[in-house]
Each structure stands twice: as structure tokens, then as C-alpha cells.
Amino acid sequence: MEYSLEIDGTPETVPGGTGILLLHPSTGETDRMDTDFLKTDTDRFFVVSTRTTAREVKQKLEYYDVDESRAEILDTLSIERGYSRRTSDHVHYVAAPDDVDGIVEQVRRFLERHDGKLRISFDSVTELAYYAGEEDALEATERLLTLLAEHDAIGLFHLSEEVHDADVVDDFRSLFDGIVDLDEDGNVTATF
């Protein structure tokens, strides 16, 4: 299965199983790129959020005019922070943002429940590394990329370059089929 991409400098299409690493400055404007990725050529999508709550993800989708009826969201923050939450068919929770196994399991369930063109957005791997440690974040990313390949889905994984040592960034880079680099000025370069 081929998926269209609407990100500057990337191929017009990529095959199912493709993982894309979005490298960005810590202050980078990634929401536009993320939502362009999610609303293009997609039947269903799953947003894993270790950076914001489900409510904030919904606001982002609404602001960028993304069809929320296709969305499912994994909120990793609300339970640990004691926020009120309502589980639904479209919003899921894990106990804490360092619950790597719980996160991977929720993605697996999403991919098994749905057919068609499926996309995953992981925002952000940097936050996962902050909570769970870089080694666990790297291992979780590998597991998620394996799931994408098994289910012919594609994924966009956010990583803030400034926060990690260069060797850690290189370790993440080596896992991905495509790298999209967003600089401070909003310029995009891509390598596939």
C-alpha cells in the first residue's frame, strides 16, 4: 500500500511500513507538519501524546481542520497529573508517560482494530525519553516501527535535536526510513 505525503521535500508517496523521524528545534512549529501528515490519504489515525493532554490534541486537530472522526488519541499525561478524564472509543489512557509497554500495546490494539490506510503520530519521542529514559524510548520506537511494518501503516515520530546528545540522535536516525529536518526558521530538508 502506498501513502501520499504532504510534507515539503519528501517523496510524493511512501510504502506502508515507513517510519519518518521529524527532527526539530525544541521551539519548532511542528503542529502544522503533524496535522498535514495526519489528514492526507488516511482512513484512521492514532496520536500518541506524551507532550500534551487529549483535550489539547483535540484542539490542535480542530484548529488545523483535521477530520476528528478518523482520530484516536492516547493521552499519557492526564492520569499521572490527576486531571479528569473520560475514556471513549476515541480517547485512551495509560497510567503515566513512562509506561512504555502500555503505549506500545495501545498502538498495537489500534492497528489490529482498523483496516485501510493507518497513520501514527508520536508526539514526542523526546518527552518519552525524558520520562522513561533514552534507552527505553529507543527500544519503544523500534517496537512501534515493527508494528507499522506488520500492519502496513506509516508513522511520524517527533524528536527534538537540541535536547539529546548527537550520538543519541544518530541512534534514532538509524531506525528510520525517512528523516525530515525542520530548522529554527521553518525550513524543511528531507532524506529518504
Stockholm file with secondary structure:
# STOCKHOLM 1.0

chainA/1-192         MEYSLEIDGTPETVPGGTGILLLHPSTGETDRMDTDFLKTDTDRFFVVSTRTTAREVKQKLEYYDVDESRAEILDTLSIERGYSRRTSDHVHYVAAPDDVDGIVEQVRRFLERHDGKLRISFDSVTELAYYAGEEDALEATERLLTLLAEHDAIGLFHLSEEVHDADVVDDFRSLFDGIVDLDEDGNVTATF
#=GR chainA/1-192 SS CEEECCSTTSCSEEETTCEEEEEECTTCCCHHHHHHHHHSSCSEEEEEESSSCHHHHHHHHHHTTCCGGGEEEEESSHHHHTCCCCCCSSEEECSCTTCHHHHHHHHHHHHHHCCSSEEEEEETHHHHHHHHCHHHHHHHHHHHHHHHHHTTCEEEEEEEGGGSCHHHHHHHHTTCSEEEEECTTSCEEEEC
#=GC SS_cons         CEEECCSTTSCSEEETTCEEEEEECTTCCCHHHHHHHHHSSCSEEEEEESSSCHHHHHHHHHHTTCCGGGEEEEESSHHHHTCCCCCCSSEEECSCTTCHHHHHHHHHHHHHHCCSSEEEEEETHHHHHHHHCHHHHHHHHHHHHHHHHHTTCEEEEEEEGGGSCHHHHHHHHTTCSEEEEECTTSCEEEEC
//
